[in-house]
Structures are given as C-alpha cells and as structure tokens.
C-alpha cells in the first residue's frame, strides 16, 4: 500500500462558460480569466492512495480541490443564469472544482524494467460556478456534480533501480442526468526513491473538460483547461 501527497502548481487556466435559463435566454458567453479577472494560476494539494497486491493489479483512490475567486468591475452587461449584472458593477466570481477518483489498473504487459496497462473507474466532479454583486443584491450559482466512467492507459519504466518514469492518459465520457461531455486528464512524472519506504516525485499534469450542463432550471456549457507541475512525497507502508 502507498500514498502520494503533495502540491499542484497549476497555470495556463482557460475557462469559458455560458449559463442561461432552460428554454430561455442562453446567457452571455464569458471568459472567466479575461472578463472577470479570475486568476490564470493557483496552487492546491492532491492526495493519492493505492493498494497493489501484485505487479499486475492496482487499486487507486484520489482527491484534489481547485478553488479560484476574484472581485472585479465588469465592462459589459453579463447575463448569467436568471440574473443580469449591469456594466460597471463590481462582482465576486467563484469557480470551484472538487474531484474524487477511484480506479482499478491492470498491467497486461509486465517486464523487468517496464510495464503497460489499462484502467477503469469512476471520476466524480463537483462543479460550482457563481457570480454575485459585492453587496449580495444580485447573485446566481450553478452547482452540479456527477460521477463519470473513466478509461485510461498507463505505463512505467525503471530508468535505474531507484528512479522511474510513470505516465497515464485518462478519458471520461460524461453522459449522466444534468451533465454531458468529455474530460481528458494526462500525467507524466519522474519518481525517485530516497529511502526504502520514502520517495519523491516531480511531474506535469494537463486537464481538459468540455461539458454541457442542465441543472435546476439552468442550461449552459463550459470549456475548462489547465496544465502545471506536480510535486509530491511517496510513501510505502
């Protein structure tokens, strides 16, 4: 059994969202970084727990939470959900994604220094997007969560007995009540064994989501992507 725990230094956020009323106005297309001054970078914590009874079988559980907030004066009228925010209004914006992931990995090719396999599992995405005036007189929020089946491929190569390269590509086809679309999550890292049960990892993570949402009378779509560095400690017990 093992544990990864560390930080994500994420940048290059690009978030576009449009939320209207179901059967009514589609809402204003919004670029959250340029129109509402949401930060293009942030830091967060990620934790991964796994159990590997043999070289071919592995079970994983992961969690991380990405929260971004901003306060800015808008330079256009913005229609978000059932509310309209007038030009020159100062608004507070929240865009949060909390992700839980459980998966099973099977290594169908296993050699002395490398292995390749496939994974299946469930990816739970909790999404909150809200805009409100600073005095709270006008506010609207989209809050949705849904489990999505994930399918992926992964591999590992031992460069030396104490250093290895690991990578994975995971695809999610989201087709559940209130949420539909596509998610892609990619990771590539180098891991170093410092001691017998302690190691260090450094790598890259890229994420892309393109989803449609119908929830509580609201209808919209979101395109969301980021990339950044991962730094983590690796423990075996």
C-alpha positions in Angstrom: 0.0 0.0 0.0 1.2 3.5 -0.7 0.4 7.2 -0.6 1.3 10.2 -2.7 0.7 13.6 -1.1 1.9 16.9 -2.5 1.2 20.1 -4.3 0.0 21.1 -7.8 1.3 24.4 -9.2 -1.2 25.0 -11.9 -1.1 27.6 -14.6 -2.5 28.5 -18.1 -6.1 28.3 -16.9 -8.5 28.9 -19.8 -12.2 28.8 -18.7 -15.1 29.7 -20.9 -18.7 29.4 -19.5 -22.2 30.3 -20.7 -25.2 29.8 -18.4 -28.8 30.7 -19.3 -32.3 29.6 -18.3 -33.5 26.3 -19.6 -35.9 27.1 -22.5 -35.0 30.8 -22.4 -32.1 33.1 -23.0 -28.8 31.2 -23.4 -26.8 33.7 -21.3 -23.6 35.7 -22.1 -20.5 33.8 -23.2 -17.9 34.6 -20.6 -14.1 34.1 -20.5 -13.6 33.9 -16.7 -9.9 34.9 -16.9 -10.3 38.0 -19.2 -13.8 39.1 -18.5 -14.0 38.5 -14.7 -10.2 38.6 -13.8 -10.2 35.1 -12.4 -6.5 34.1 -11.9 -4.7 32.1 -14.5 -2.7 30.2 -11.9 -3.2 28.7 -8.5 -1.8 26.1 -6.1 -3.6 23.2 -4.4 -3.0 19.8 -2.7 -3.5 16.4 -4.2 -3.6 13.1 -2.4 -3.5 9.6 -3.9 -3.8 6.3 -2.0 -3.2 2.9 -3.7 -3.1 -0.8 -2.9 -1.1 -3.1 -5.2 -1.4 -6.8 -4.3 0.8 -7.8 -7.3 2.6 -6.3 -10.3 -0.4 -6.7 -12.5 -3.2 -5.4 -10.2 -3.6 -2.0 -8.5 -6.4 -0.1 -6.9 -6.3 3.8 -6.5 -8.2 6.5 -4.7 -7.5 10.2 -5.4 -8.8 13.6 -4.3 -8.0 17.2 -5.1 -9.8 20.6 -4.9 -9.2 23.6 -7.2 -10.7 26.8 -5.9 -10.5 30.2 -7.7 -12.1 33.5 -6.7 -11.9 37.1 -8.0 -13.5 40.5 -7.4 -13.6 42.9 -10.4 -15.6 45.6 -12.1 -17.2 44.3 -15.3 -17.1 46.3 -18.6 -20.2 44.8 -20.2 -23.7 43.6 -19.2 -23.4 39.9 -18.2 -26.4 37.6 -18.2 -25.6 34.6 -16.0 -28.4 32.1 -15.4 -31.5 34.1 -14.5 -29.7 37.3 -13.5 -28.3 40.2 -15.4 -25.2 42.1 -14.0 -25.1 45.6 -15.4 -21.9 47.1 -16.8 -19.5 48.8 -14.3 -20.9 46.6 -11.5 -18.3 45.2 -9.2 -18.9 41.4 -8.9 -17.4 38.5 -7.0 -16.8 35.3 -9.0 -16.2 31.8 -7.7 -15.2 28.8 -9.8 -14.5 25.6 -7.8 -13.9 22.0 -8.9 -13.5 19.2 -6.4 -12.5 15.8 -7.9 -12.7 12.3 -6.4 -11.4 9.4 -8.4 -11.4 5.6 -7.8 -9.9 3.2 -10.3 -8.6 -0.3 -11.0 -5.5 -0.8 -13.0 -4.4 -3.9 -14.8 -0.9 -4.3 -16.3 -1.3 -6.5 -19.3 2.4 -6.2 -20.3 5.0 -6.7 -17.5 8.8 -6.9 -17.9 11.7 -6.5 -15.6 12.1 -2.7 -16.2 8.7 -1.6 -17.6 5.0 -2.2 -17.6 2.0 -1.1 -19.6 -1.7 -1.4 -18.6 -5.2 -0.1 -18.8 -7.5 1.4 -16.1 -11.3 1.7 -15.4 -13.1 3.5 -12.7 -15.3 6.4 -11.6 -14.4 10.1 -11.7 -16.6 12.3 -9.5 -16.6 16.0 -10.5 -18.2 18.6 -8.2 -18.5 22.0 -10.0 -19.6 25.3 -8.5 -19.7 28.5 -10.6 -21.2 31.6 -9.1 -21.4 35.4 -9.7 -22.7 37.9 -7.2 -22.5 41.6 -6.5 -20.4 42.6 -3.6 -23.4 43.6 -1.6 -25.2 40.4 -2.4 -28.2 42.1 -4.1 -27.8 40.1 -7.3 -26.4 36.6 -7.3 -26.6 33.4 -9.3 -25.0 30.0 -8.9 -24.5 26.8 -10.9 -23.9 23.8 -8.7 -23.6 20.4 -10.3 -21.9 17.1 -9.5 -21.9 13.8 -11.4 -20.0 10.5 -11.5 -18.4 9.7 -14.8 -16.8 6.4 -16.0 -13.1 6.7 -16.8 -11.0 4.7 -19.1 -7.2 5.0 -19.4 -3.8 3.7 -20.3 -0.7 3.9 -18.2 2.9 2.9 -18.2 6.1 2.9 -16.1 9.8 2.5 -17.0 12.6 2.0 -14.5 15.5 4.2 -15.6 17.6 2.9 -12.6 16.7 0.8 -9.6 15.8 3.9 -7.7 14.4 6.2 -10.5 11.4 5.6 -12.7 9.2 7.4 -15.2 5.4 7.0 -14.9 2.6 8.3 -17.1 -1.1 8.0 -17.7 -3.8 9.2 -20.1 -7.4 9.1 -18.8 -10.6 9.8 -20.8 -14.0 10.4 -19.3 -17.3 10.3 -21.3 -19.8 12.2 -19.2 -23.3 11.2 -20.0 -25.5 11.4 -16.9 -28.5 13.4 -15.8 -27.8 17.1 -15.9 -24.3 16.8 -17.3 -22.8 15.6 -20.6 -19.5 16.0 -22.3 -15.8 14.9 -22.4 -12.9 15.1 -19.9 -9.2 14.3 -20.5 -6.6 14.0 -17.7 -3.0 13.4 -18.5 0.0 13.0 -16.2 3.8 12.3 -16.6 6.3 12.2 -13.7 9.7 11.1 -12.6 9.8 9.3 -9.2 12.9 8.9 -7.1 13.4 6.5 -4.1 15.1 8.5 -1.3 14.9 5.7 1.3 13.4 2.2 1.5 9.9 3.4 2.1 10.1 7.1 1.1 10.3 8.7 -2.4 9.9 11.9 -4.2 8.0 12.7 -7.4 8.0 15.6 -9.9 5.9 15.8 -13.0 3.3 17.5 -15.2 -0.5 17.4 -15.3 -2.8 18.5 -18.1 -6.5 18.7 -17.8 -9.3 19.5 -20.4 -13.1 19.5 -19.9 -15.8 20.3 -22.4 -19.2 19.8 -20.8 -22.9 20.8 -21.2 -25.0 21.3 -18.0 -28.7 21.3 -17.4 -29.4 21.7 -13.6 -32.2 23.3 -11.5 -33.7 25.2 -14.5 -30.3 26.4 -15.7 -28.7 25.4 -19.0 -25.2 26.1 -20.1 -21.8 24.9 -21.2 -18.2 25.1 -20.0 -14.8 24.7 -21.5 -12.1 24.3 -18.9 -8.4 23.5 -19.2 -5.2 23.9 -17.3 -1.7 22.5 -17.0 1.0 22.6 -14.4 3.6 21.0 -12.2 3.2 18.2 -9.6 5.5 17.8 -6.6 4.8 15.0 -4.2 6.2 12.7 -1.5 5.7 9.0 -2.0 5.4 6.7 1.0 5.1 2.9 1.2 3.6 1.1 4.2 
